[in-house]
Amino acid sequence: MLASAFWALAAAAGLGAAMVTTRLGLRYATPLAGAAIGVPSTTLAFWCLAPFLLDAGGFNLAAAGIFALVGLFFPAAVTLLTYTGNQRMGPTITSSVSCTTPMFALAGAILFLGEALTAGNVLGTGAIVFGMLVLTWTDGARTRGWPLWAIALPFAAAALRAVAQVLIKAGLALWASPYAAGLIGYSVSAAVILIAARAGAPRAASERRATPWFVATGLLNGGSVFLMYIALAKGQVSTVSPIVATYPLFTLVLSLAFPRQERVSTRLTLGAVITVAGVAVLLAF
């Protein structure tokens, strides 16, 4: 349990940092262009390290198929949804809403992996929903700087991320290789992203300035995914998912270091804290 929690917390730290570097990169490039930089860069890193970290001894074709299936939408679609949400709403709101992943992950774990539902699950979910209301509510004297529908972007990313966690856990039961899960999944996602980018608008010259930020974002996200898969190999989805979802705390702290990128107001801070507190309740009970 402790080992799984440690790896999940390390993954949360990386994801929190990636939300801030994403915001910096989005100053110069579109979400699709950013994903076309970050995901393939991370895939290349996975392949470069494969001779040292990949254990193919327990290869299982069914597990490899599950990892490839996950790669069709994670991190590909999740990256696009997160980048777009980040661009429209900023990293704090996007990461806070994204921490609803445990609601979806717990449902999947209960239905498909046989994990138990506890009173803490219900209390934590209630706190998360309340945190979402705090984050999205504005009074008549203030104008929200983004359309309300944009809140669906990180919610969709959270749901897909949860599906990925449940499927990866099932795949790891067949082939206990977190690195293989990351390598195969990222390889498929890179192909999906590059096809989508090729079909989109041509790259602008300004996107060159975004490259370092999105390479950093890709490496942070890729490293975090690998750490999360290690945690899933060692523990249950109901333990790992809530801990990984605490990454808004890291985003908030780092956002304070870049005040020009986002104004972290009392309301945003309160909403993020309530949401993460709900995740803590999910974990504690």
N, C-alpha and C positions, 0 to 999 in steps of 0.2 A: 504493500500500500504506500509506504513512504517513498520508495523508489519511483513508483508511478507518479506520485504527486510532485516529486522533484522535477522529473522530465516535463510534466505538464506545465509547471510554473515557468520553467525555462522557455517553453514554447510560447507561453503567454507574453513573456518579456519581449521576445523577438517580434511577435505579431503587433504588439503595442508600438514598438519602434517603427515597424514597417508602415503603420498608418500615417505617421508624421512624414517620413521620407516620400510616401506616395503623394501627400499634399504638396510637397515642395516640387516634385516632378510634374504635377498637373498644372503648374504655372506655364509650362512650355509645350505640353502635348496633350492629346485627347486620351481618354481612358483606354481605347483600343490600341492606340499607338504605344502607350505605356506598357500595356500587357504584352504587346509584341516585342518589347525590349526585355522586360523582366522575366517572363516565363521561359523563353528560349535560353536566356543567359543562365538561369538556374538549372535548366535541363543539361546544358553543356557542363556545368560544374558537377552535376550528379554523375555524368558519364566519365568525367576526368578522375573522379574519386572512386569509381566503381571497382577498379582492380584492387583497391585497398580495403573497401568497406562492404562490398557485395558478397554475401554468403549464398552461393547457389546450390549448396549441398542438399538442401531439403526442397528443391524445386517441385512445385505442384502446378499443373496446367490450369486447374480450376481456379486456384488462387491468383495466378497470373491474369486470368481472364477477368476476375473481379477487380484487380488493380487497374487493368486497362479500362474497364467499364467506368470506374470512378474517374479516371483521367478524362473522360469525355466531358465532364462538367466540373470537376475539381482537380486543379485550381482554375481551369479555364473560365467557366461561366461565373464562378464565385469571384474571381479576380476582376472581371469586367463589371460586375454588379457593385463590388466594393469600391473600385476606382471611381465609378460614376457617382455613387453615393457620397464618396469623399469629396469629389469635385463640387457637388451641389450643396452639401450640408456641412462639410468640414469633418475632420477626423474624430472629434470627440463624440458627436451625435452618431456618426456612422458606426464607430466601434462599440458604442454603448448599446445601440439597437442590435448589433450583430451578436451581442452576448446573450440573446435569446436562444441561441443554438441549443443550450441544454434542454429547453422545453421540447424541441423536436427530437433531439438525440435520445432523451429519456423515453419518449413515446416509442421510438424505433427499437430501443434496447429492450423495453418491456414486451413489445409485440413479437420481435423476431429473435432476440437473444435470451429471453427468459429472465431478465433482470427484474428486481422487485420495485414496486411503487411504495414509497413511504410518506408519512405525514409531512416530512421535510420537503418532499418534492412539491406538494400542494402549496405550502407556505412560501417556498422560494419562488414558485411560478407567480403567485399573487404579487409578491414584491417586485418582480421583474416587470409585470404588466403596469403596476403603479409607476415604476421608474420611467416607462415609456410615455405615460401620460404627462409626467413632469417635463420630459424632454421635448415633447411636441406641442405643449400648450403655450399659447401666447395671449396676453391680455390686450384689451382694445387700444392701449396706448403704445404698443410696440408692434412692429411689422416683422413677420417672419421673412427671412431672406431667401427662402426656398419653398417650392410648391409642396403641399401636404402629401401628394402622391409619391414624392421622392422617398418617403419613409418606407415604401414597399421594397425599395432596392436592397437595403441591408437585411430586411426581413427575409426576402427571397434567398439572399446569400447565406443567411443563418440556417434556413431549412435545407438547402443543398449541402452545406457543410456538415449538418447533422446526418444526412443520408450517407455522406462519404464516411463519416466516423463509424457508423454502424456496419457498412459494407466492408470497410477496411478491417474492423475487428473480426468479422466473419472470415475474411481472407487470411488474416494472420493466424487464425486457428488451423488453417490448412498448410500454410507456409510461413513460419515465424521469422520473416525477414523484413523488418521495417524499411531497410534500405531498398530492397527490391520493390516494395510498395511505392516508395517515393520515386524511384527511378522509372518504373513502368508508367505510373500515373502522370508524372511530369512530361514524359516523352510523348504520350498521347495528347496531353493538354497543349504542349508546344505546337504540335501539328494542327490542332483545332484553331489555336490563336493565329498562327501564321496564315492559314487558309482564310480566316475571317479578315485579317488585316490586308491580305492581297486583294480581297473583294471590295474593300473599303476605299476611302479616299487616299490619294498618294501622300507620302510623308512630306511634311513641311520642313524647311531649313531650321526653324526654331526648335524642332524636336531633338536636335543634336545636344542642346543644352540640358535636355531632360534625361539623356542617356545615363549619366552617372547616378542620378537619383533613382531611376527605375532599375538599374542593375543592383544597386544597394537594396532596394525594396524586394526585388526578386530573390536575392540571396538570404535576406532576413526571413521572408516568407517560406522559402524552400527549407532553410535550416529549421524553422519552427515546425513545419509539416513533418520533417524527419523526426524531430524530438517528440512531437505528438504521437507519431506512429510507434515510437519506442514505448511511450507511456501506455498506449493502447495494447501493445503486446504484453505489458506487465500487469495491467489493471483493467477494470471494467469501464465501459463507456460512461456509466453513471458517476464515476469518480473523475475520470479524465476530462470529460466535456465541461463540467462546471469550472474546473480550475483553469483550463485554457481560456474560458470565457471571461476571466478576470483581466484580460489584457487592456480594457479601457483605463484601468488605473495607471498603467505604464504610459498610455497615450496622453492622459491628462497631465502627468508630470512632465513629459517631454514637450507637450504643447505649450506649457508655461515658459519653456526655454526659447520658443519661437513665437513671441506675442504677435508678430505681424501676420502670422499664418491663420490664427484663430483667436478670438477673444473668449477666454474661458470664463463665462459669467457664473454668478452664484447659482442660477437656475440649472445650467448645464452640469455644474459640479454636483449639485444635489441630485439631479436625475441619474447621473452616472454612479454616484455612491449608492443610491437606493437600489439601482439595478444590480450592481456588483454585490451588494448585501444580500439580495435575493439569491444570487448564485452561491454565496457562502452558506446560506441556509440549506440550499439543495445539497451541498457537500457535507454539511455537518450532521444531518439527520438521516 
